[in-house]
Amino acid sequence: MKVQILTIKPTKISKIFDVIVLIGNQEYQFPITVEIDTIADREIQIINGNNIFSETFRFNQGIASNICKLVAKFYNSQMVELPVEIGEFYPGKLEAVKV
């Protein structure tokens, strides 16, 4: 099944974004959080989804990574053209996840 990101929207809570993802013909909404940490005097951004996001993409880590990269671009005010296809979800994996 094809996977597309339809929208990335900031929430009322700073550094949390609602991401609408289309898997096949079913829409899913995931909250994605951006955290800032300092390591060796350098700021880094840590992009994380919630537990449902992690479970949904447990067997599709490349897709999860692509979603997080696009959220990071959006957070950094870089151009993100949506909707965008980001990969292929392997059938049978979604049924095992309760979302």
N, C-alpha and C positions, 0 to 999 in steps of 0.2 A: 504494500500500500504506500502510496506517495504521502510524504509529510510536508506540510507548508506552514509557515508562520504567517498568520493573517494580520495580527496587530500586536504591538508592544505599547503599553500605556503606563505612565507613572500612576501610582496610587496616592492617596492622601498621606501615606506614611513614606517619609523620605527613604530613598534608596530601595524601594520595593516596587516591582513592575508586574503588571498583569500581562501575561503572554497568552494569546489565543492561538492554539495549534490545531490544524486540521490533519487528522490521520485517516486516510481513506476519505470517507464522507462524514465522519464524526468529529465535531469540535470539542476541544478540551481547553480548559483555562488553568494556567499554572501561575502561582506567585513566584517570582524570581527575585532574590535579594542580592544586592551589591554591598560588600563589606570592604572597608579600606583598612589595611594593616601596614605597619612599617617593619621592614626587615633589613638590617644592615644599612640603616639610614636611607632606605629607598621605600617609597610607597608602592604597595601592590594592591590590585583589586582582586577580590575573591567573589566569584559569582556562583550562587547556589540556588537550587530549587528545593522545594519542600520534599517530604517523604513520598508523597504520591508521585511527584515528578521523578524522583529517583527510582521508584518501583516501576513506573511506566516505561522508562528508558533503560532499565537494568541490562537488557540484552541488546540495546541499541545505543551504546555509549557515544558513537560518532554523532548521532543525531542530537543527543543531550549536549555534547560539546559545541556543535554548530549553533544551537539555541543560545547557549551561554555566551558565545562569541558575539552574536548579534545583539544581545542585551548589553554587553560591554560597549559595543560601538554606539548604541543608542544612548547609553549613560554618558559617554564621552562626547556627545553631540556630533557624532560622525553621521554621514548620510547612510540611511538604511531604507532601501526600497522594498515596500511590502505590498502585496503578499510575495513571498519568496519560497520556492521549493528548496528543501534542505536535505532531502535524502529519501530512502526507501525503508519503511518499517516492515520487519519480517512478520508475516502472518502467523497467527497462533500464539504470539507472545502477548498480545493485548488482552486476550481472553483470560489469561492467568492473573491479570492485574485488576483489582477492584478500584475503579476511579469514579 
